[in-house]
Amino acid sequence: MGRRMNRRSVLAVGALAGLVPVLDACGGKGKHPKAVAPTTPAPSTGPGADIVMIIRHGEKPEGSGSPYGITADGDRDAESLTVRGWTRAGALIGLFDPRTADGKPSALRPGLSRPATIFGADPGSGGSKRPVETVTPLAEALGLTVDQRFKKGQEAQLAAGLAHATGPVLISWEHENIGEIIAHLGPISPNPPASWPGSRFDMVYVFTRAGNEWAFTQVPQLLLSGDAPTLFG
Protein backbone atom coordinates (compact mmCIF):
# COMPACT_ATOMS: atom_id res chain seq x y z
CA MET A 1 0.00 0.00 0.00
CA GLY A 2 1.30 3.46 -0.79
CA ARG A 3 2.13 6.13 1.69
CA ARG A 4 -1.27 7.73 1.45
CA MET A 5 -4.83 6.46 1.24
CA ASN A 6 -7.66 8.98 0.92
CA ARG A 7 -10.44 9.31 3.50
CA ARG A 8 -13.11 8.04 1.10
CA SER A 9 -11.16 4.80 0.62
CA VAL A 10 -10.73 4.22 4.34
CA LEU A 11 -14.41 4.79 5.04
CA ALA A 12 -15.31 2.49 2.17
CA VAL A 13 -13.26 -0.25 3.82
CA GLY A 14 -15.31 0.15 6.98
CA ALA A 15 -18.55 0.06 5.00
CA LEU A 16 -17.53 -3.27 3.49
CA ALA A 17 -17.36 -4.80 6.95
CA GLY A 18 -20.92 -6.02 6.65
CA LEU A 19 -19.95 -7.96 3.50
CA VAL A 20 -17.07 -9.85 5.10
CA PRO A 21 -18.01 -13.49 5.73
CA VAL A 22 -18.85 -14.32 9.32
CA LEU A 23 -17.32 -17.55 10.56
CA ASP A 24 -19.64 -20.38 11.36
CA ALA A 25 -18.86 -21.31 14.94
CA CYS A 26 -19.24 -24.98 14.03
CA GLY A 27 -16.44 -24.65 11.50
CA GLY A 28 -13.84 -23.09 13.79
CA LYS A 29 -11.06 -24.93 15.52
CA GLY A 30 -10.98 -25.49 19.23
CA LYS A 31 -13.84 -25.41 21.64
CA HIS A 32 -17.11 -23.72 20.83
CA PRO A 33 -18.44 -20.70 22.71
CA LYS A 34 -20.19 -21.43 25.96
CA ALA A 35 -23.90 -20.78 26.07
CA VAL A 36 -24.89 -17.24 27.02
CA ALA A 37 -28.17 -15.85 28.23
CA PRO A 38 -30.90 -16.20 25.55
CA THR A 39 -32.02 -12.59 25.96
CA THR A 40 -30.18 -9.28 25.93
CA PRO A 41 -29.81 -7.81 29.45
CA ALA A 42 -31.95 -4.73 30.06
CA PRO A 43 -30.01 -1.45 30.16
CA SER A 44 -29.46 0.24 33.48
CA THR A 45 -31.75 3.20 34.06
CA GLY A 46 -29.89 4.70 37.02
CA PRO A 47 -26.34 5.78 37.81
CA GLY A 48 -23.66 3.18 37.79
CA ALA A 49 -22.92 0.59 35.12
CA ASP A 50 -24.70 -2.74 35.56
CA ILE A 51 -23.25 -4.09 32.31
CA VAL A 52 -19.61 -3.56 31.30
CA MET A 53 -18.27 -4.85 28.00
CA ILE A 54 -14.55 -4.74 27.21
CA ILE A 55 -12.89 -5.17 23.82
CA ARG A 56 -9.36 -4.91 22.60
CA HIS A 57 -8.71 -2.33 19.91
CA GLY A 58 -8.62 -3.48 16.28
CA GLU A 59 -5.64 -4.85 14.39
CA LYS A 60 -2.35 -2.98 14.52
CA PRO A 61 0.87 -2.79 12.50
CA GLU A 62 3.45 -5.47 13.23
CA GLY A 63 7.02 -4.27 12.91
CA SER A 64 8.10 -1.66 10.38
CA GLY A 65 6.65 -3.27 7.25
CA SER A 66 3.16 -3.67 5.89
CA PRO A 67 0.36 -3.76 6.83
CA TYR A 68 0.79 -0.16 7.90
CA GLY A 69 -1.26 1.81 10.36
CA ILE A 70 -3.29 4.58 8.76
CA THR A 71 -5.40 7.41 10.10
CA ALA A 72 -9.02 7.96 9.09
CA ASP A 73 -7.68 10.43 6.50
CA GLY A 74 -5.39 7.83 4.98
CA ASP A 75 -2.05 9.05 6.32
CA ARG A 76 0.44 6.43 7.43
CA ASP A 77 0.66 6.37 11.24
CA ALA A 78 2.28 3.67 13.35
CA GLU A 79 -0.10 4.38 16.25
CA SER A 80 -3.27 3.88 14.17
CA LEU A 81 -5.24 0.86 13.00
CA THR A 82 -4.39 -1.15 9.91
CA VAL A 83 -6.95 -1.53 7.11
CA ARG A 84 -8.20 -4.72 8.79
CA GLY A 85 -8.45 -2.85 12.10
CA TRP A 86 -10.56 -0.14 10.46
CA THR A 87 -12.71 -2.85 8.88
CA ARG A 88 -13.31 -4.32 12.33
CA ALA A 89 -14.15 -0.86 13.68
CA GLY A 90 -16.84 -0.50 11.02
CA ALA A 91 -18.16 -4.01 11.65
CA LEU A 92 -18.62 -3.27 15.35
CA ILE A 93 -21.58 -1.07 14.39
CA GLY A 94 -23.49 -4.13 13.23
CA LEU A 95 -22.50 -6.02 16.39
CA PHE A 96 -23.47 -3.38 18.95
CA ASP A 97 -26.09 -1.36 17.04
CA PRO A 98 -27.84 -3.75 14.63
CA ARG A 99 -30.64 -2.33 12.51
CA THR A 100 -33.47 -3.70 10.40
CA ALA A 101 -33.74 -2.97 6.68
CA ASP A 102 -35.79 0.14 7.44
CA GLY A 103 -33.25 1.44 9.96
CA LYS A 104 -35.01 0.49 13.19
CA PRO A 105 -33.00 -0.99 16.09
CA SER A 106 -33.04 -4.78 16.15
CA ALA A 107 -32.06 -7.39 18.72
CA LEU A 108 -28.41 -7.78 19.57
CA ARG A 109 -26.55 -11.04 19.70
CA PRO A 110 -27.33 -12.88 22.97
CA GLY A 111 -25.11 -11.67 25.77
CA LEU A 112 -24.46 -8.19 24.35
CA SER A 113 -26.13 -4.82 24.98
CA ARG A 114 -26.33 -1.58 23.02
CA PRO A 115 -23.80 0.76 24.70
CA ALA A 116 -24.98 3.98 26.34
CA THR A 117 -21.43 4.99 27.32
CA ILE A 118 -18.19 4.28 25.43
CA PHE A 119 -14.70 4.65 26.85
CA GLY A 120 -11.51 4.66 24.77
CA ALA A 121 -8.00 5.02 26.17
CA ASP A 122 -6.69 8.55 25.76
CA PRO A 123 -3.66 8.34 23.42
CA GLY A 124 -2.04 11.34 25.08
CA SER A 125 1.08 12.53 23.30
CA GLY A 126 2.44 9.81 21.05
CA GLY A 127 0.42 6.95 22.50
CA SER A 128 -1.76 4.43 20.68
CA LYS A 129 -4.76 5.94 18.92
CA ARG A 130 -6.20 2.52 18.19
CA PRO A 131 -8.54 2.15 21.21
CA VAL A 132 -10.35 5.39 20.33
CA GLU A 133 -10.28 4.74 16.58
CA THR A 134 -11.82 1.30 17.10
CA VAL A 135 -14.99 2.63 18.73
CA THR A 136 -15.32 6.00 16.99
CA PRO A 137 -17.50 4.71 14.09
CA LEU A 138 -19.80 2.94 16.58
CA ALA A 139 -20.00 6.02 18.81
CA GLU A 140 -20.95 8.16 15.82
CA ALA A 141 -23.64 5.67 14.81
CA LEU A 142 -25.09 5.79 18.33
CA GLY A 143 -24.84 9.57 18.62
CA LEU A 144 -22.28 9.29 21.44
CA THR A 145 -18.89 10.81 22.14
CA VAL A 146 -16.03 8.51 23.12
CA ASP A 147 -15.05 9.25 26.73
CA GLN A 148 -11.26 9.73 26.73
CA ARG A 149 -10.77 10.93 30.30
CA PHE A 150 -8.54 7.96 31.18
CA LYS A 151 -5.33 6.71 29.60
CA LYS A 152 -3.30 3.54 29.77
CA GLY A 153 -2.08 3.20 33.35
CA GLN A 154 -5.23 4.77 34.81
CA GLU A 155 -7.29 1.59 34.92
CA ALA A 156 -8.16 2.05 38.62
CA GLN A 157 -9.57 5.50 37.90
CA LEU A 158 -11.53 4.13 34.94
CA ALA A 159 -13.05 1.35 37.07
CA ALA A 160 -14.01 3.90 39.71
CA GLY A 161 -15.58 6.07 37.02
CA LEU A 162 -17.98 3.27 36.12
CA ALA A 163 -19.92 4.07 39.29
CA HIS A 164 -21.03 7.30 37.61
CA ALA A 165 -21.75 5.85 34.16
CA THR A 166 -25.29 5.39 32.89
CA GLY A 167 -26.49 2.34 31.01
CA PRO A 168 -24.38 -0.43 29.45
CA VAL A 169 -20.72 0.54 29.08
CA LEU A 170 -18.28 -0.45 26.33
CA ILE A 171 -14.54 -0.05 26.96
CA SER A 172 -11.90 -0.18 24.20
CA TRP A 173 -8.41 -0.69 25.59
CA GLU A 174 -4.94 -2.07 25.00
CA HIS A 175 -4.95 -5.79 25.71
CA GLU A 176 -2.02 -5.93 28.11
CA ASN A 177 -3.84 -3.59 30.53
CA ILE A 178 -7.34 -5.03 30.32
CA GLY A 179 -6.52 -7.25 33.29
CA GLU A 180 -5.87 -4.10 35.36
CA ILE A 181 -9.40 -2.87 34.65
CA ILE A 182 -10.83 -6.23 35.65
CA ALA A 183 -8.78 -6.30 38.84
CA HIS A 184 -10.51 -3.12 40.03
CA LEU A 185 -14.10 -4.17 39.30
CA GLY A 186 -14.56 -6.27 42.44
CA PRO A 187 -15.60 -9.93 42.91
CA ILE A 188 -16.20 -11.75 39.60
CA SER A 189 -17.59 -15.22 38.91
CA PRO A 190 -16.38 -17.21 37.08
CA ASN A 191 -12.84 -15.89 37.05
CA PRO A 192 -11.84 -14.23 33.75
CA PRO A 193 -8.76 -15.50 31.89
CA ALA A 194 -5.44 -14.43 33.40
CA SER A 195 -4.39 -12.65 30.21
CA TRP A 196 -5.66 -11.59 26.78
CA PRO A 197 -3.92 -13.51 23.95
CA GLY A 198 -1.66 -11.23 21.94
CA SER A 199 -2.86 -12.63 18.62
CA ARG A 200 -6.59 -12.09 19.24
CA PHE A 201 -8.64 -8.96 18.50
CA ASP A 202 -12.04 -10.68 18.19
CA MET A 203 -13.53 -11.15 21.66
CA VAL A 204 -15.95 -9.25 23.91
CA TYR A 205 -15.68 -9.63 27.67
CA VAL A 206 -19.06 -9.07 29.33
CA PHE A 207 -19.50 -8.32 33.04
CA THR A 208 -23.07 -8.19 34.37
CA ARG A 209 -23.69 -7.00 37.90
CA ALA A 210 -25.23 -9.72 40.06
CA GLY A 211 -25.77 -8.44 43.59
CA ASN A 212 -22.38 -7.58 45.07
CA GLU A 213 -20.36 -9.25 42.32
CA TRP A 214 -20.11 -9.50 38.56
CA ALA A 215 -21.10 -12.44 36.36
CA PHE A 216 -18.55 -12.95 33.56
CA THR A 217 -19.04 -14.29 30.03
CA GLN A 218 -17.19 -14.14 26.73
CA VAL A 219 -18.87 -13.40 23.39
CA PRO A 220 -16.80 -14.01 20.23
CA GLN A 221 -17.20 -11.17 17.72
CA LEU A 222 -17.13 -13.40 14.59
CA LEU A 223 -17.12 -10.33 12.35
CA LEU A 224 -14.24 -10.88 9.93
CA SER A 225 -12.86 -13.89 8.09
CA GLY A 226 -10.34 -15.51 10.39
CA ASP A 227 -12.16 -14.56 13.59
CA ALA A 228 -12.30 -17.56 15.91
CA PRO A 229 -15.10 -18.94 18.09
CA THR A 230 -12.54 -20.28 20.56
CA LEU A 231 -12.89 -18.75 24.02
CA PHE A 232 -9.89 -17.56 25.98
CA GLY A 233 -8.83 -20.07 28.57
Disulfide bonds with the S-S distance in Angstrom:
none
